[in-house]
């Protein structure tokens, strides 16, 4: 999505709030709000925001895992499965 096709002046937020909410909720596309031609904020629907936050959380977990691997703090899958097998047999 290009913001150039989804931008409106910030004054529209005050005068057309209900329409903007309806459009964003329906399209699930964020809307760039400008003031004096300069980008000032992005408005998005709640469901999109929540999905974005979940994606960011997953990326953080992946980054943490990569750092652990780089530090050598990991075990091979074979070792983990062998340990699980030992626990099951007890």
C-alpha positions in Angstrom: 0.0 0.0 0.0 1.3 3.4 -0.9 0.6 6.2 1.5 0.2 8.6 -1.4 -3.1 6.9 -2.3 -4.3 6.8 1.3 -3.7 10.3 2.8 -5.9 13.0 3.9 -5.4 16.3 5.7 -5.7 16.2 9.5 -8.6 18.6 9.4 -10.7 15.8 7.8 -10.3 13.8 11.0 -12.4 16.4 12.9 -14.9 17.0 10.2 -15.3 13.5 8.8 -14.4 11.2 11.7 -17.3 8.8 11.3 -16.6 8.4 7.6 -12.9 7.8 8.2 -13.6 5.2 10.9 -16.0 3.4 8.6 -13.6 3.5 5.6 -10.6 2.3 7.6 -12.5 -0.4 9.4 -13.9 -1.7 6.1 -10.7 -1.5 4.0 -8.3 -2.4 6.9 -5.8 0.0 5.2 -4.0 2.6 7.3 -4.6 6.2 6.6 -1.8 8.8 6.6 -2.9 12.1 8.0 -1.1 15.2 7.0 -0.8 18.7 8.4 0.4 21.5 6.1 1.4 18.8 3.6 3.6 17.0 6.1 2.9 13.5 7.3 1.9 13.7 11.0 0.1 10.5 12.0 -1.2 7.1 10.8 -4.7 6.0 11.7 -5.5 2.3 11.5 -8.3 0.0 12.6 -7.9 -1.9 15.9 -7.8 -5.4 14.4 -4.9 -4.4 12.1 -3.1 -2.8 15.0 -3.5 -5.9 17.2 -2.2 -8.1 14.3 0.7 -5.8 13.8 1.6 -6.0 17.5 1.4 -9.8 17.4 3.8 -9.8 14.4 6.2 -7.5 16.2 6.2 -9.8 19.2 6.9 -12.8 17.1 9.8 -11.0 15.4 11.2 -10.1 18.8 11.1 -13.7 19.9 12.9 -14.7 16.7 15.5 -12.1 17.2 16.0 -13.3 20.8 16.4 -16.9 19.5 18.9 -15.8 16.9 21.0 -14.0 19.6 20.9 -17.1 21.7 22.1 -19.2 18.8 24.9 -16.7 18.1 26.0 -17.0 21.7 26.1 -20.8 21.4 23.2 -21.1 23.9 21.3 -24.0 22.3 21.1 -27.7 22.2 20.7 -30.0 19.2 17.3 -31.3 18.4 18.7 -34.8 18.9 19.7 -34.0 22.5 16.3 -32.5 23.3 14.4 -35.5 21.8 16.7 -37.9 23.6 16.0 -36.2 26.9 12.2 -36.3 26.2 12.4 -40.0 25.4 14.3 -40.6 28.7 11.5 -38.7 30.7 8.8 -40.7 28.9 10.5 -44.0 29.8 10.7 -43.2 33.5 
